[in-house]
Amino acid sequence: MKPEGGFGGASFAPPPAAWVTRAIITLCVAVQVAATVGGPTFTAALAGHAALVPARLTGVVPSQPGDVPAAMTLVTALFLHAGWVHLALNLSFLLWVGRHVEVVAGRTWFVFLYLLSGIAGGLLQVAVGPGSTAEVVGASGAIAGVFGAYAVLFAQSRAGPRRVLGVRVAGEVVTALWYLATWIGLQLLTAVAFNTGQGGIAIWTHIGGFLVGLVAAQPLARRLC
């Protein structure tokens, strides 16, 4: 299966049918506009109340008045970003792959995948650092899940299969993993270059979301083939 323009040559304008992708992008931009207009104090308060804080979710530290319920921050954190550079990088990847996955998979499945990947990525980050008080923000886990699904549904690869820990991994997945590693690397470099506050990037959210996308897309790929 191959999207319009190929894996690397797809145009960046979302087709009219990709309403969910467009809605997510619009919502993320609207939140960032509100944060920018509100100023640094409002931005800090917004993150303080709605970001994912592992220690708050595990009960290591108590929630404060005005905080979003700890479990809900697994969702609210997906729409917060550490500045415009962080937002632009995430949404560029979502626009690249999300529109194709949504059109093929359907809106309901896409919403389910997006939220499930984001939540799973957040939970994995919490599991790795249950006592961390660092604020985790960004749609990275959710987008990584969409990217994983894209790899299953569309990725065209010349790479041969590999064996990882004795398990045979298809060439398409090998290619997707390289792209995932590149994306994480780009986020790290962007954080350093533009001081986005993402120097302590939550890598486990990317990994957790990506794995969910790989698994969740398998039944759909078999049905479409």
C-alpha positions in Angstrom: 0.0 0.0 0.0 1.4 3.4 -0.9 0.1 6.9 -0.1 -0.1 9.6 -2.7 3.4 10.8 -3.6 5.2 7.8 -1.9 6.8 7.5 1.5 9.0 10.5 1.1 7.2 12.5 -1.6 3.8 13.0 -0.1 2.5 16.6 -0.4 2.0 18.5 2.9 -1.6 19.7 2.3 -4.0 17.5 4.1 -6.8 16.1 1.8 -10.4 17.3 2.6 -11.2 13.9 4.2 -8.6 14.1 6.9 -10.8 16.1 9.3 -9.5 14.6 12.5 -5.9 15.3 11.7 -6.8 18.9 10.9 -8.9 19.2 14.1 -6.0 18.0 16.2 -3.6 20.4 14.6 -6.1 23.3 15.0 -6.6 22.5 18.7 -2.9 22.2 19.4 -2.2 25.5 17.7 -5.1 27.2 19.5 -3.7 26.1 22.9 -0.3 27.4 22.0 -1.8 30.7 20.8 -3.6 31.0 24.2 -0.3 30.3 26.0 1.6 32.9 24.0 -1.1 35.5 24.5 -1.4 34.7 28.2 2.3 35.2 28.7 4.9 33.2 30.7 3.0 33.2 34.0 -0.1 31.8 32.3 1.9 29.3 30.3 3.6 28.0 33.5 0.3 27.7 35.3 -1.3 25.9 32.4 1.6 23.4 32.3 1.6 23.1 36.1 -2.1 22.2 36.2 -2.5 20.1 33.0 0.9 18.5 32.2 1.6 14.9 32.9 3.6 14.6 36.1 4.5 11.0 36.8 4.8 11.5 40.6 1.3 13.0 40.7 -0.2 10.1 38.8 1.4 7.6 41.1 0.5 9.5 44.2 4.1 10.2 45.3 3.2 13.9 45.4 -0.4 15.2 46.0 -2.3 17.2 43.5 -2.8 20.9 44.1 -6.0 23.0 43.9 -6.8 23.7 40.3 -4.9 20.7 38.9 -6.6 18.6 36.3 -7.3 15.1 37.7 -4.1 13.1 37.5 -5.5 10.4 35.2 -6.8 13.1 32.8 -3.4 14.6 32.3 -2.5 11.6 30.2 -4.8 13.3 27.6 -4.5 17.0 28.4 -0.7 16.8 28.1 -1.0 15.8 24.5 -2.3 19.3 23.6 0.4 21.2 25.4 3.8 22.0 23.9 7.0 23.6 25.1 6.9 26.5 22.6 6.3 27.0 18.9 9.4 25.1 17.7 8.3 22.0 19.7 4.8 22.4 18.3 5.9 22.9 14.7 8.1 19.8 14.8 5.4 17.6 16.2 2.7 18.8 13.9 4.9 18.5 10.8 5.2 14.8 11.5 1.5 14.5 12.2 0.6 16.3 9.0 3.0 14.1 7.1 1.6 10.7 8.2 -1.7 11.4 9.9 -3.7 12.4 6.9 -2.8 9.1 5.1 -3.5 6.9 8.1 -6.8 8.6 8.8 -8.1 8.4 5.2 -7.3 4.7 5.0 -8.3 3.7 8.5 -11.3 5.9 9.1 -11.9 8.7 11.6 -13.1 6.6 14.5 -10.2 4.2 14.3 -7.8 7.2 14.0 -9.1 8.9 17.1 -8.8 5.6 19.0 -5.3 5.1 17.8 -4.2 8.6 18.6 -5.5 8.7 22.1 -4.5 5.1 22.9 -0.9 5.7 21.7 -0.7 9.0 23.6 -2.0 7.4 26.8 0.2 4.3 26.5 3.3 6.4 25.9 2.5 8.5 28.9 1.9 5.4 31.1 5.2 3.9 29.9 7.0 7.2 30.9 5.3 7.0 34.3 6.3 3.3 34.7 10.0 4.1 34.0 10.1 7.1 36.3 7.2 6.9 38.8 8.7 9.4 41.2 9.6 12.0 38.6 8.2 15.5 39.1 9.2 16.7 35.6 6.3 18.0 33.5 5.7 15.9 30.4 4.0 17.8 27.6 3.5 17.2 23.9 1.7 15.0 21.4 4.9 13.0 20.7 3.5 9.7 22.0 0.3 10.0 20.1 2.1 11.0 16.9 4.6 8.2 17.3 1.6 5.8 17.4 0.3 7.2 14.1 3.8 6.9 12.7 4.0 3.2 13.8 0.6 2.6 12.0 1.9 4.4 9.0 4.9 2.1 8.9 2.7 -0.9 8.9 0.2 0.4 6.3 2.4 2.3 3.9 6.2 2.2 4.4 8.0 1.0 1.3 11.5 -0.2 2.1 14.5 -1.7 0.3 16.0 -2.8 3.6 16.1 -6.5 4.1 14.7 -8.2 7.2 16.8 -8.2 10.4 16.9 -10.3 13.5 16.7 -8.4 16.8 17.2 -10.5 19.9 16.4 -13.6 17.8 13.1 -12.2 16.5 12.8 -11.6 12.7 11.8 -8.0 12.0 10.5 -7.0 8.6 12.3 -4.5 6.4 9.5 -2.0 6.6 9.7 -2.0 10.4 13.4 -1.6 10.3 13.0 1.5 8.1 10.3 2.8 10.4 12.5 2.3 13.4 15.2 4.3 11.7 12.7 7.1 11.1 11.6 7.0 14.7 15.2 7.3 15.9 15.7 10.2 13.6 12.6 11.9 14.9 13.7 11.5 18.5 17.1 12.8 17.5 15.6 15.8 15.8 13.6 16.7 18.9 16.7 16.5 21.1 18.7 18.6 18.7 15.8 21.1 18.4 15.5 21.3 22.1 19.2 22.2 22.5 19.3 24.6 19.6 16.2 26.5 20.4 16.0 26.0 24.1 12.5 24.7 24.0 12.6 23.2 27.4 12.6 19.7 26.0 16.2 18.9 26.9 14.9 16.1 29.1 12.8 14.7 26.3 10.5 11.9 27.4 11.8 9.3 25.1 9.6 6.5 26.6 6.5 8.3 25.4 7.8 8.0 21.8 8.7 4.3 22.2 5.4 3.4 24.0 3.2 5.2 21.4 5.2 3.8 18.5 4.8 0.2 19.7 1.1 0.6 20.2 0.8 1.9 16.6 2.7 -1.0 15.2 0.5 -3.5 17.0 -2.8 -1.8 16.5 -2.4 -1.4 12.8 -1.7 -5.1 12.2 -5.4 -6.2 12.0 -6.3 -3.3 9.7 -3.3 -4.1 7.4 -4.5 -7.7 7.1 -8.0 -6.6 6.3 -7.0 -4.1 3.7 -4.6 -6.5 1.9 
